[in-house]
Every structure is written in structure tokens, then in C-alpha cells.
């Protein structure tokens, strides 16, 4: 556990060790969540990071086209 202090204007300044562990670099966008009395800060991955991740669903190009065709048909009816 690392202690820190809230700035005079209410700013939060996570210590360097925490920023490094979370990969928080200048201009990194984050999500703030409140759970109970806890503040949770999570970095939002950029597009390059998302594209590096293994896909959670794998489909063939043919399956994609068939699915797209079905969606178009449903939208038209």
C-alpha cells in the first residue's frame, strides 16, 4: 500500500510505481469507477493495444458474410 495526498484542487496524483504498474503514461485515457467506498482507475486501451489482443471470437470470412446477409435480411423485413 502506498499513501499519497489529494492536491489543492482535488487532483489525484498516483505515485510513479502505481502509474508504471498500470501503464499510465501522459495522455492515457482512464475509466473511473466507484465500488462502495473505493475508487477504481482503469486505463482504456488504445486501438493498437486492442488489435494486439487475441480475438475472443474466431469466425471464417464465409461465416462473417453469411451472418451479415442474415442481419440485412432481418433489417429489411
N, C-alpha and C positions, 0 to 999 in steps of 0.2 A: 504494500500500500504506500502510495506517495501522496504527501499533502501539498496543497497549493492554495492560492488565495484568489478570490474574485476581484477583478480590477475595479477602479473607482467608478467606472461607467457600467458595471455589471458584466464586463467581458470575462470569458473563461480562457485561461491560458494553460492548456495541458503541458506538463513538463516534457522535455525533449525525449526522454526514454519512452514515454507513452506515445508521443507523436511518431517516433520511429517504429515502434512495435505495430501500430495501426497503419503505417504507411501514409501518414498525414503530412503532405508537402504543401507549400504555399499554393493557394487557389484550389486545393482539393475540396470538392463539394461533399457535404456530410448530411446525414439524416439525424435529427434529434428525436428521441422517444422518451416518454416518461412512463415508467412502470412502478407503481406505488410511489415511494419517495426517492426513486433512483432515476438519474438522467443517463440515458444510453446514447452514445455517439457512434455512428457507423459511417465509414466512408462510402460514397457512392462510386462504384467502379466506372471508369471511362470506357468508351467503345472498344479501344484496343484490348483492355483487360477482359472484357466480356467475350470478345472474339477468340481470345486465347483459351478460354474455358472449354472443356469437352462438352458437346451438346448433351442436354438431358434427354432429348428425344431424337431418334435417328429414323428417317424415312428416305425412301428412294425418290428420285425425281419423278418417276411414274406415279408413285403414291401421292406425291405433292400435287401433281396435275389433276389426278382423279379427285382428290379432296377439294381442290379449287373449283373444279367443274360442278361437283355436288353443291358447294356453297353458292355458286352462281345460280344454279337451278332453283335452290330454295329461295334465294333473294328475289327471283323473277316471279315466283308463284305466290 
